[in-house]
Amino acid sequence: MTEPAIGALKVPGATLRYEVRGAGPVLLLIAGGGGDAGIFEPVADALADRFTVVTYDPRGHSRSPLDGPDVDQRVEVQADDAYRLLVRVAPDGAPAYVFGTSSGAIVAVELLTRHPERLARVVAHEPVLVSLLPDAAEQHAFFDSVVATFHRSGVGAAMAELGVGCGEERGEAPDLSRLSPGVRSALQRAQGNSGFFLGRILGPFSGHVPSLAQLDVNAGKLVLAAGWASYGLRLYRPAACLAGRYGVELAELPGGHVGVVTHPGQFALKLRELLS
């Protein structure tokens, strides 16, 4: 394990805890769901020989507290957080690389539409941009139902509904017995973040509509990716839709929606390839 340098960045309404390891061009990794910097530990270590790898806890998650009470989160605000972090770690303005997964991929895409000049390449892994799908109304109804279940019956019932609705991934269930202590701790924190994710992020993020005009102009910097095990499922479809829009092949990454956790070694190798 590479011991990271740990920093704190004050942003409007929150303080972000972030980690930096390695040397080379900046690679910012953005977690999704209730995840934080810790879910990337093995992948960040594996890529630190080529990149200055930056990971962070998104606002309201784990060790990045909000200044006041919980409020609904906005993709635009979290994209500004990511931009401010890039300015902190790369003050020379050198173009950075970005990887985002799930709701973090939504933030990565938004960052590309807002600050393309600061980015060399963006890999968006299964962004939950269901507003782009032909059956967007049905997709929104599903996520609205999950949020309503959370408010009515709590985290467990909502996560169960979310899991069933997102479908069963292909292949055997991943073996989680070999997870590093750091990733195990991160998953425990993610569980603690579940209420914030369900109540404050899932609804507004799944309803987000990116600026396609801006995205079209900068699509050459965008790599759309999905997990092999997710093929054809609800969370796979938006990335496939965008890949079709731009006439590019959808990059395949190991595992499913949380492949960065379940298959970190293979995931890091493939991500290195996509970023090169």
Beta strands, then each sheet from edge to edge (+ up, - down):
strand 1: 5-11
strand 2: 14-22
strand 3: 26-30
strand 4: 52-56
strand 5: 96-101
strand 6: 119-125
strand 7: 222-227
strand 8: 251-253
sheet 1: 1+ 2- 4+ 3+ 5+ 6+ 7+ 8+
end
